[in-house]
Structures are given as structure tokens and as C-alpha cells.
Amino acid sequence: QGQPVAEKYADEFSTETLFLSWSMAKSFINALAGILVKEGKLDIYASAGMDEWKNDERRNITIHHLMQMNSGLEWNEDYGNSSDVNNMLHKEGDMARFASSKPLEYSPGSVFEYSSGSTNIVSYLMRKAIGDDAEYFAFPREQLFNKIGMRSAVFEVDASGTFVGSSYLYASLRDYARFGLLYLNNGNWQGEQILPENWVAYSTTAANGSDRSYGAFFWLNQAGIDYPDVPRDMFSCRGHDGQFIYIIPSKELVIVRTGFSKNGEFDHNGFVAGIVDAI
């Protein structure tokens, strides 16, 4: 019913601690894009409109493709080595331009390839759609965070002034839960429809090539691959090394989990399934 049921923190952490989102931030870019769509300022199915794409096949890329991670742009998301994502996050002042400079590897919409670069391109395109930097910088707080009570949230920008939508959001766990609750309630917050009415359905529609595991900046459980013991309608925000917001409509449940867990070190399926069983 929109109220916390249980919470637990490790020593030295509390309800006041701000936790780094890593890639959970991508789902917040989904929300901000949805708000711009609702305002009539963004068309996700039109050509994305990057200037450097006008004279080649990249002009066929849409924001929809970027959000579904099947833009076709070449990208390496390997965090363990020198890669596109590491170079972008740690060396590039204009992350969107770095990502948009990549050549086309596949036809847009055909092949799923997870890319933090795609999210930062969308973040830049939202900045372009808004048109005024002061309005852009205030946009997440005024149109999303304040409306759902996310008072702790901080979104970092890169050196060019574009929000690092792929990775760098900070918030308390309760505020992350508020975001999950917004999506659990189909984009409605206490009677105000913040997102377009069909936006959550759009966001949880499986992307081409994703094996029903990814929608539009949200992970899906439709195939039950990673979470075989969890309801198939569960969708989630996922961040590097163990950051999660789980949204399970059939159970009217939002679960937030953060920590530092390398692949295989934590039983996420068992963790979520155990909570579902307890509820």
C-alpha cells in the first residue's frame, strides 16, 4: 500500500546514506524521457537528430532504438578492461559525443547490444529538446524528484554539462523505492499522472534481440533466465556490482538492494524469491 514493510542496513549505513546508482540511473533517464514525451517535446520514434549522423546510415537511429539498446552503434561495455564504457566514464568530458562518434555496426533495431553510451546520447538529446540549460539542470528535480518525494537525489553532469544518465545518480534507498513505486503505479503518484499512461507498458515491452530480457532502459524477467523463481512480470533497474530496484506488479511489491557483489557472489534470485514468499 505504498508503505515500507521492512528495511535493513549494514553498519555505518542508514536511511540518510546516499548510494551510487551505477546503471540504475538509466531507468531514471527513461522516466525523464517519458515526461518530455508527455509534454510533447520529444518524439522517440523520429530520427534522433545527432548532427554528425545526418549524412550516413546512423540518421535512421531513433531514441526508441537507443532506449532499447539496439541502435546498432559499435560499443564495448566491458568494465574489466580498457573499453568504450571505461574510456567514456573516466576520460571523456563530453560522453554523449564520444558515444555518438561510434560507427554503425548493425542495422538499427536489429541487434541488442547493451551500451551505457546510448543512455548518455539520450540524455544529451533531452538537453537539446529542452533547449535551455538552466531548465535542463532543474528538470529532474522539478518534474520528477520533487513530485515523488525524492529529496535526496543528486544527478551528476559530465564536463560538457550533460547528465551522466548511464551511471551517476545518488539517492537514499527509500528514495530509490519511491521511484520503483512510481512505476508500480503505472507512472501515477498520488493521483498525478507523471508519466504517459502507456509509458510503463512501453518500457516493459521486450526489445528486439534481447531474448525478452530488456525493455527500454529496464531489465525484464519475461523469460525467467536470471530469476527463475520470481514472477515473470518483475522488471528492474540494475546497476554495476549489485545495485537493484525490483518492481513486481503481481505482488504489489518494490524491493531495493544495494551493495558490492561481483557476479555470482550474491544469490539475487533467491533473495527476491525469499521476500516474495515472505510477503
C-alpha positions in Angstrom: 0.0 0.0 0.0 2.9 2.4 -0.7 4.4 1.9 2.8 7.8 0.4 3.8 7.4 -3.1 5.1 10.9 -3.8 6.2 14.4 -2.4 5.8 17.9 -3.4 7.0 21.3 -1.6 6.7 24.8 -2.7 7.2 26.9 -1.0 9.9 27.8 2.6 9.0 24.9 2.9 6.6 21.4 4.4 7.3 18.3 5.9 5.8 20.3 9.1 5.2 23.1 7.4 3.2 23.2 8.3 -0.5 24.0 5.3 -2.6 25.5 5.4 -6.1 23.1 4.0 -8.7 25.5 3.0 -11.4 23.3 1.7 -14.2 20.1 2.1 -12.3 20.4 5.7 -13.5 19.4 4.5 -17.0 15.8 3.9 -15.7 15.6 7.4 -14.5 16.5 8.6 -18.0 13.6 6.5 -19.1 11.3 8.5 -16.7 12.6 11.9 -17.8 12.2 10.9 -21.5 8.7 9.9 -20.7 7.9 13.2 -19.1 9.2 15.0 -22.2 7.1 12.8 -24.4 4.1 13.6 -22.3 4.9 17.4 -22.7 5.2 17.0 -26.5 8.9 17.9 -26.5 10.3 14.6 -27.5 9.4 12.1 -30.3 11.2 8.8 -29.6 10.3 7.3 -33.0 11.7 10.2 -35.1 15.3 10.3 -36.2 17.4 11.1 -33.1 18.8 14.1 -34.9 22.5 14.0 -34.0 24.3 16.4 -36.3 27.1 14.0 -37.1 24.7 11.3 -38.2 22.9 13.3 -40.9 25.0 12.1 -43.8 25.2 8.4 -43.1 23.0 5.5 -42.1 23.1 6.5 -38.5 20.4 9.0 -39.3 18.0 6.1 -39.1 18.7 5.7 -35.4 15.8 6.8 -33.1 15.6 7.4 -29.4 13.5 4.3 -29.2 16.4 2.3 -30.6 18.8 3.9 -28.1 16.5 3.1 -25.2 16.1 -0.5 -26.3 19.8 -0.9 -26.7 19.6 -1.9 -30.4 20.8 1.3 -32.1 23.4 -0.7 -34.0 26.2 1.6 -32.9 29.5 -0.2 -32.2 30.1 -0.4 -28.4 32.2 -2.4 -25.8 30.7 -2.5 -22.3 33.5 -4.5 -20.7 34.2 -3.0 -17.3 37.3 -5.2 -16.7 39.5 -3.9 -19.4 40.2 -0.7 -21.4 36.9 -0.4 -23.2 34.4 2.1 -24.6 32.5 2.3 -21.3 35.6 2.8 -19.2 37.1 5.4 -21.6 33.8 7.3 -21.7 33.2 7.4 -17.9 36.8 8.1 -16.9 38.4 10.0 -19.8 35.8 11.8 -21.8 34.4 15.3 -20.9 31.6 15.0 -23.4 30.3 11.5 -23.0 27.4 11.7 -25.5 29.7 12.9 -28.2 32.1 10.1 -27.6 29.3 7.6 -27.8 27.7 9.2 -30.9 31.0 9.2 -32.7 31.0 5.4 -32.9 30.3 3.8 -36.3 27.2 1.8 -37.2 27.9 -2.0 -36.7 24.3 -3.3 -37.2 21.1 -2.1 -38.8 19.2 0.0 -36.2 16.6 -2.1 -34.3 18.1 -5.5 -35.3 20.7 -6.5 -32.7 20.7 -6.0 -28.9 23.9 -4.7 -27.5 23.9 -3.1 -24.0 25.5 0.3 -24.1 26.0 3.0 -21.5 26.9 5.3 -24.3 23.4 5.1 -25.7 21.9 6.4 -22.5 24.2 9.4 -22.5 23.2 10.2 -26.0 19.6 10.2 -24.9 20.5 12.4 -22.0 22.1 14.9 -24.5 19.0 14.7 -26.8 16.8 15.6 -23.9 19.0 18.6 -23.2 18.7 19.5 -26.8 14.9 19.1 -26.7 14.5 21.3 -23.6 16.7 23.9 -25.3 17.7 25.9 -22.2 20.4 24.7 -19.9 19.0 26.2 -16.7 15.7 24.5 -17.4 17.6 21.2 -18.2 19.5 21.3 -15.0 16.3 21.9 -13.0 14.2 19.4 -15.0 14.9 16.2 -13.0 14.2 17.8 -9.7 11.2 19.9 -10.7 9.5 17.4 -12.9 10.4 14.1 -11.2 12.3 14.1 -7.9 10.2 16.7 -6.0 6.9 15.3 -7.3 7.6 11.8 -5.8 9.4 13.0 -2.7 13.0 12.1 -3.8 14.5 14.8 -1.7 18.0 13.2 -1.6 18.6 12.6 -5.3 21.6 14.1 -7.0 22.3 13.6 -10.7 25.9 14.3 -11.8 26.8 16.0 -15.1 29.9 15.5 -17.2 32.3 18.3 -18.1 30.1 19.3 -21.0 27.1 19.8 -18.7 25.0 16.7 -19.7 23.6 14.4 -17.1 25.6 11.2 -16.9 22.4 9.2 -17.4 24.2 5.9 -17.7 25.8 5.8 -14.3 26.0 8.7 -11.8 22.9 9.2 -9.7 23.0 9.3 -5.9 20.0 8.8 -3.6 18.8 7.1 -0.4 17.3 3.7 -0.5 13.9 5.0 0.4 14.1 7.4 -2.5 15.0 4.6 -4.9 12.0 2.8 -3.5 9.8 5.8 -4.3 11.0 5.6 -7.9 10.0 1.9 -8.0 6.6 2.8 -6.6 6.0 5.3 -9.4 6.5 2.5 -11.9 4.5 0.0 -9.8 1.6 2.5 -10.0 1.9 2.9 -13.8 3.5 6.3 -13.6 0.9 7.8 -11.3 1.9 9.4 -8.0 -0.9 10.2 -5.5 -3.4 11.0 -8.3 -1.0 12.9 -10.6 -0.1 11.1 -13.8 3.6 12.0 -14.1 4.4 9.6 -17.0 2.3 9.0 -20.1 -0.4 6.4 -19.3 1.1 3.8 -21.6 4.8 4.5 -20.7 5.3 1.7 -18.3 3.8 -0.8 -20.8 6.1 0.6 -23.4 9.1 0.5 -21.1 8.5 -3.2 -20.3 7.9 -4.3 -23.9 10.8 -6.6 -24.9 13.4 -5.1 -27.2 14.3 -6.9 -30.5 17.2 -9.2 -30.0 17.1 -9.1 -26.1 15.6 -12.6 -25.6 12.8 -10.9 -23.7 15.3 -9.7 -21.0 15.3 -6.0 -21.7 12.7 -3.3 -22.5 13.5 0.4 -22.6 16.2 1.1 -20.0 14.6 -1.5 -17.8 15.6 -5.2 -17.4 12.8 -7.8 -17.8 12.1 -11.2 -16.3 9.8 -12.4 -19.1 12.0 -15.4 -19.9 12.9 -16.1 -16.3 16.5 -16.6 -17.2 18.2 -14.8 -14.3 15.2 -15.0 -11.9 13.5 -18.4 -12.5 11.8 -18.4 -9.1 10.5 -14.8 -9.3 7.2 -13.8 -11.1 7.7 -13.2 -14.8 6.1 -9.7 -14.6 9.0 -8.5 -12.5 11.1 -5.7 -14.1 14.1 -4.0 -12.6 16.7 -1.2 -12.6 20.1 -2.8 -12.4 23.5 -1.2 -11.5 27.1 -2.5 -11.6 28.2 -4.9 -8.9 24.8 -5.3 -7.2 22.5 -2.3 -7.3 18.9 -3.1 -7.9 15.3 -1.8 -7.8 12.9 -4.7 -8.3 9.3 -3.9 -9.3 6.8 -6.8 -9.1 3.3 -5.7 -10.1 1.6 -9.0 -9.4 2.8 -8.8 -5.8 2.3 -5.0 -5.5 6.0 -5.1 -4.3 9.1 -2.9 -4.7 12.4 -4.2 -3.4 15.7 -2.1 -3.3 19.0 -3.7 -2.8 22.5 -2.1 -2.9 25.9 -3.5 -2.1 29.1 -4.6 -3.6 28.7 -8.0 -5.2 30.6 -9.4 -8.1 28.9 -11.8 -10.5 28.0 -15.0 -8.7 28.8 -13.7 -5.2 25.2 -13.0 -4.2 22.1 -15.1 -4.9 19.8 -12.4 -6.3 17.2 -14.9 -7.5 17.0 -16.4 -4.0 17.0 -13.0 -2.3 14.0 -11.7 -4.3 12.2 -15.1 -4.2 12.5 -15.3 -0.5 11.0 -11.8 0.0 8.1 -12.7 -2.4 7.4 -15.9 -0.4 7.5 -14.0 2.9 5.1 -11.3 1.6 
